[in-house]
Amino acid sequence: MKTKKILVDFQGRLLILTTFFLIGLISGITFFSVGIFRARVIDIDKANQLLEAKKQKENNSFGVTKVLFSQGFSDKGIDLRCLSWSSKILNSGWSNNPKDHDFFIDHYVPAGKQAIICATPALSAALAVHPRKKFLYEVSKIDLDDGLYVRLVVGVSEAREPCKLFTGSVDCVNSILARQAVVKYER
């Protein structure tokens, strides 16, 4: 009888611990890898107008035209489009300058699609705590393609040096950093 009571108590405690562990795991995954906050709406028409004006000004008939947009989050808030719209990540990583602590993420937005930048709660919190850290994006267009290429530059990461120190490579947390901000476009 006594062993049955101990077994029931153990199962109850195990259930409570498992429940708290799963809640913590789901919260951690959401905090670090699910972009649910709208950071900025990308005005595709305005970006196309600025790219065309810059192309005309520079007499750049062939090649890549780029426009850099302001830093910071301007359209904060939870947005369900961040969960339902598509995303196409092309590349992510560090710049070639070893003193540069900025991590970039390249995305593609097909022609004629509206786009938004979505961020994780972790990135939103980091930018709120460190307002001088930069978050900016650059829109570029290649003449042979109608779509836009968007490069997000996230300047809150201090992971480059610790990664190099502990693992010998600066790329040890790239998969986590690449999910901190995502460009989503309508389907």
C-alpha positions in Angstrom: 0.0 0.0 0.0 2.8 2.4 0.9 4.7 1.7 -2.4 1.5 2.4 -4.3 1.2 5.8 -2.7 4.8 6.6 -3.4 4.3 5.6 -7.0 1.2 7.8 -7.4 3.1 10.8 -5.8 6.0 10.2 -8.1 3.8 10.1 -11.2 2.0 13.3 -10.1 5.3 15.2 -9.7 6.6 13.8 -13.0 3.5 15.0 -14.7 3.9 18.5 -13.2 7.7 18.6 -14.1 7.0 17.4 -17.7 4.2 20.0 -18.1 6.5 22.9 -16.9 9.3 21.6 -19.1 7.1 21.5 -22.2 5.7 25.0 -21.5 9.3 26.3 -21.1 10.4 24.6 -24.3 7.5 26.0 -26.3 8.1 29.5 -24.8 11.8 29.3 -25.6 11.2 28.2 -29.2 8.6 31.0 -29.7 10.9 33.6 -28.1 14.0 32.8 -30.2 12.7 31.4 -33.5 9.2 32.4 -34.4 8.8 35.8 -36.0 5.4 37.1 -34.7 6.1 40.8 -34.4 5.7 43.1 -37.4 8.9 45.2 -37.4 8.3 47.2 -40.6 6.0 47.2 -43.6 8.0 47.4 -46.8 6.3 49.7 -49.2 7.1 48.0 -52.5 5.8 50.8 -54.7 7.9 53.4 -52.9 11.0 51.0 -53.1 10.5 50.6 -56.8 10.2 54.3 -57.3 13.4 55.0 -55.3 15.2 52.3 -57.2 14.2 53.6 -60.5 15.1 57.2 -59.6 18.5 56.1 -58.3 19.1 54.0 -61.5 18.3 57.1 -63.7 20.5 59.4 -61.6 23.5 57.0 -61.7 22.9 56.1 -65.4 23.1 52.5 -64.3 21.5 50.8 -67.3 22.7 47.3 -66.3 23.6 45.8 -62.9 22.3 46.2 -59.4 20.6 49.2 -57.9 20.4 49.5 -54.1 18.5 51.7 -51.7 19.2 51.7 -48.0 16.2 52.4 -45.7 16.1 53.8 -42.2 16.9 51.8 -39.1 14.7 50.8 -36.2 11.3 49.2 -35.8 8.5 51.5 -37.0 5.4 49.3 -37.2 5.6 47.3 -33.9 3.0 44.9 -33.0 1.8 41.3 -33.3 0.8 40.5 -36.9 -0.8 37.2 -38.0 0.6 37.8 -41.5 4.0 36.9 -40.0 2.7 33.4 -39.4 0.8 32.9 -42.7 2.8 34.6 -45.4 5.7 33.0 -47.3 9.4 33.7 -47.1 12.3 32.9 -49.2 15.7 33.2 -47.5 18.6 33.3 -50.0 21.7 33.8 -47.8 22.8 34.8 -44.3 26.1 35.4 -42.6 28.7 38.0 -41.5 30.3 40.6 -43.5 33.9 40.1 -44.6 35.2 42.7 -42.1 36.1 40.9 -38.9 35.5 44.0 -36.8 32.0 44.3 -38.1 29.4 42.8 -35.7 26.5 43.1 -38.0 24.7 39.9 -39.2 22.9 40.1 -42.5 20.0 38.0 -43.9 19.1 38.1 -47.6 15.5 37.5 -48.8 13.7 37.5 -52.1 10.3 39.1 -52.7 8.6 38.2 -56.0 7.3 41.0 -58.2 4.0 42.5 -57.3 3.8 41.1 -53.8 3.4 43.1 -50.6 6.0 42.4 -48.0 6.6 42.9 -44.3 9.6 42.3 -42.0 8.8 40.1 -39.0 11.0 39.7 -36.0 11.2 37.4 -33.0 10.4 38.5 -29.5 14.1 38.1 -28.7 15.2 40.5 -31.4 12.4 43.0 -30.5 13.5 42.9 -26.8 17.2 43.3 -27.7 16.5 46.3 -29.8 14.3 47.8 -27.1 17.0 47.4 -24.5 19.8 48.7 -26.8 18.2 51.5 -28.9 21.5 52.5 -30.4 22.0 49.1 -32.0 21.0 49.2 -35.6 18.3 47.4 -37.5 18.2 48.5 -41.1 17.3 47.0 -44.5 18.5 47.5 -48.0 16.4 46.8 -51.1 18.1 46.0 -54.3 17.0 45.1 -57.8 18.7 43.2 -60.5 17.8 44.4 -64.0 17.1 40.9 -65.3 14.6 40.1 -62.5 11.3 41.7 -61.6 11.5 40.8 -57.9 13.3 42.6 -55.1 16.1 41.5 -53.0 15.9 42.6 -49.4 19.0 42.5 -47.1 18.2 42.8 -43.4 21.2 44.0 -41.2 20.9 43.1 -37.6 23.4 44.9 -35.4 22.5 43.5 -32.0 24.6 40.3 -32.2 27.7 40.0 -30.2 28.1 36.3 -31.1 30.9 36.6 -33.6 33.8 36.8 -31.2 32.6 34.2 -28.7 31.9 31.7 -31.5 35.3 32.2 -32.9 36.8 31.8 -29.4 34.9 28.6 -28.4 34.5 26.8 -31.7 37.1 28.3 -34.1 34.3 29.4 -36.5 32.2 32.6 -36.5 29.2 30.6 -37.9 28.2 28.6 -34.8 24.9 30.5 -34.2 24.1 31.5 -37.8 21.0 29.2 -37.9 19.6 30.9 -34.8 20.4 34.5 -36.0 19.0 33.9 -39.5 15.6 33.3 -37.9 15.5 36.5 -35.8 14.2 38.7 -38.7 12.4 37.4 -41.7 10.9 39.2 -44.8 7.4 37.7 -45.5 5.4 38.3 -48.6 1.8 37.6 -49.5 1.1 34.4 -51.2 
